[in-house]
Amino acid sequence: EQAMIQREFDALLTDYINSNHRRHVEIIEKAFHFANQAHKGIKRRSGEPYIMHPLAVARIVAKEIGLGSTSICASLLHDVVEDTDYTVDDIRNLFGEKIASIVDGLTKISGGVFAGQASEQAENFRKLLLTMSEDARVVLIKLADRLHNMRTLHAMPPAKRQKIIGETQFIYAPLALRIGLFRIKTELENISFKYEHPEQYQEIERQLEASKLERDSVYEEFSKPIQEKLESMGIKFVLKERIKSIYSIWHKMQTKH
């Protein structure tokens, strides 16, 4: 287990060192060792050591969202206050005001938007947006946390799974869209759809695979004259194709009948 944890932490450091951020490796190492000790002996439902979750969230934050050392540390520490005897003051004393403030914001919204009665949803959503106005990093890390929970949804019992999917569709996917994290928004929607409508998901996935060569051919035929014309005009450009996501295809099929 220690070797697995160390490998994941080394991968996180590699992601961070390969970024354009300043090198504050020492504070990240400090946060990792503190969180690892705080969560020691605790397991996730999947059977993995709990620290693997904060490490995965930190990697999403570093590699997929592109945030720096403050956010990476807050990601590593994001469950410490909620799940252990440590307080926000302990985090503040050890890691400073910025990191403590982000961890505090994450702890306040960790109960989940569907934690209580339906009437509380609007209030929780308002809290989420208020937190965002104080420090956008709280919401970015919360989205990374939700993305990893969705990626490991198979380990959850059915009732918990449905709650997480509902929150994701109602709050987190629209929030990711609102702040421009389109790839994360798409993945959140796709995973939700895969669990809610597995047969439709597999059928669309099969048809996408079956039609790949034909689609590639159409794109090639369509884009070639555009590419040649732009090149002849001396214009610098990048030509890309975008494949509609499985959820997005299904959703359009529903709305367009």
N, C-alpha and C positions, 0 to 999 in steps of 0.2 A: 504493500500500500504506500509506504513512504517513497518508494522508487517512482510509483505512478504519480504521486503528488508532486514530486520534484520535477519530473518530466513536464508536467503541465505548467508549473511555475517557470521553468526554463523557456518553454515555448512562449509564455506571456512576456518574459523579458526580451526575447528575440523580436517579438512583434513590436514592442515599445522601442527598442534600440534601432529598429529599421524604419521608425517613423521620423517625422521632421521635428519632433519635440525635443526640448533640451533634456539632457541626460540627468535625471534625478533618480537614479537606480536605488540609492541607499534608502530613501523613504519608502519606496515600493517594497524592498526587501523587509524593512521593518514592519510594514503593514501586513505583509504575508505571514511572517513568523508570529505576529500577534494574533491574527485571525486563525491561523492553523492551531495555535495553542488553545485559543478560546473555544474552538469547535471540536477539540480533540475527543475522540471516542464516539462522536455523534455520526449517525449514518443517514443518508437519504433513503427514500422509499426504494430506490433502485439497488440499494445495498452498497453504493459507493460511499467513501468518507465524505462528510458534509462539505469540507473545504473545497471539494471539486466543483461545487456550484458557484461560490464566489470567484474562484479562479476562472471558470468558464464565462461568467458575467464580465469580469475584468478583461478577458481576451476579446469579447464582443465590443466592449467599450473602446479598447485600444485599436483593434484591427479593423472592425467593421464600421465603427462610428468615427474613429480617429481622434479621440480625446487623449489628454496628457496625464501626467503623474498624479495630479490631485484627484481626478476622476477615477483613475485606476486604483488608488488607495481607498477611496470611498467605496468602490465596488467590492474590493476585498473585505472591507469592514461592514458592508451594508446590513448584514444580519446579526452582527455581534450584540448590539444593544437590545434587539428584540428577543434573541434566543439565548442569551447568557446573562450573567450577573453584572456585566460591565455597563456603565452608564455613558451618556453623551459627554458628561464632564471628564470621564476617564479618557475618552477619545480626544477631547479638546486638550487635555494636559499632555497627552503623548504625541498628538499629530497636528495640533493647531486649530484655529478657529474655522478656517475654510472647509477642511475635511470634516470636522465635527458638525458644521452647519448642514452639509450635504447629507451626512449619515442621519442626522436628526430629521431632515425633510423626508428621507426614504423611510425611516421608521414610522413617521406619522401617517404615511399613506400605505403602509404595508398590510393593513387589515383587509384590504381588498374592497372594491367598490360595491360588491354584493355581500359584504360581511353581515349586514343587518337587514332590516326591512326594505322593501322596494322604495319606500318614500325617502330613504336615506341616500339613494343613488345620486340625486342632483346635488346634495350637500357634499358628498364625497368627491364628485366631479369638480365642484367649485374649489374644494380644497386642493385638488390636484393642479388646477390651473393657477391658483394663488401661489402655490409652491413654485410653479414654473416661472412666474413673474419675478420671484426672489432670486432664483438661480436655475437656469435652464438645464444645468447638468443633472439636477435631481430627476427630471422627467426623462432625460436621455438614458441615465443609468437604470431607471425603472423600466424603460422599454427594453433595455438589454436583459434585465432580470426576467421580464415576461417572455422574451424570445427564447431564453434558455429553458424556462419552465415549459414552454410549448414544445421545444425540441425533445424534451424528456417526458412528454405527456403520457407515454405508454406505461410508465411506472406508477401512475396515479390510479386510485380506485374510480369506478365509473361516475359516482356522484360528484367527487372533487373535480374530475375531468370536465364534466358539464359546466360546473361553476366557472372554471378557468376559461373554457371556450366562450361562455357568455360574456365574461368580462372583456376578453380579448376582442370579440366582435363589436361590443358596445362602446368600449373606451379606447383600448390600446391601438388597434389597427387605424381607426379614424385619427387618433392623436399622432401616430407615426406619419400619416398622410399630411396632416396639417403642418407639421414641422419639417417636411421634405425628406423623410427617411423612407423613400419609396420601396427600396428593396426589402427592408424590414417589414413594412406594411404588407407587401405582397406575400412574404413568407408566413406572417401571422395569419393572413386570410386563407392561404393554401392549407396550412396545418389544421386550422379550424374546420375547413371544408372536408378534409381527408377523414377526420374523425366523425363528423356529423353525417356525411354522405359518402361512405367508402366505395360503394358500387359505382356511383356517378363519377367519383374522382378517378377510379381505375379505368373506367370506360373512356373518359376524355384523355387521360394519360396515354392509353393504348392508341387512340386515334391520332394524337399528336405525333407519337413515334412512327405510326404507319404512314403518315403524310409528310414526314420530314424531307425526304428526297424531292418530292413534288414541290414543297414550299421553297426549298433551297433553289430549285430550278427557276421558279417564278421570280424569286427575289433577284437572282442573277440576271435574268432576262430584263427585268424592270429597271434595275440599278445601273446596268452597263452603259447605256447611252447617257445617263445623267453624269456618271463618273467621267466618261470621255469628254463631255462638254465642259464640265468644270475644270478638268485638267487642261483642256485647250485654251481656256480663259486665264490660266495661271492662278487659279484660286486654290488656297490651301484649305483642305477640308478633311473631315473624317466621316465616313459613311457607315452607318450601323443599322442593323435590323433589330426589332424588338418583338419577341414572341409573347403573345398574350398569355397571362398566367392561367392555370387550370380553373381557379376560383372565378377569375374575371370572365373567362369563356362561359362558364356555367351561369354566372350572374346575368350576363348579356342574353343568354338563351332564355332565361326566365323573363327578363324585362321586355324582350323583343318577341317573345312567344315563337 
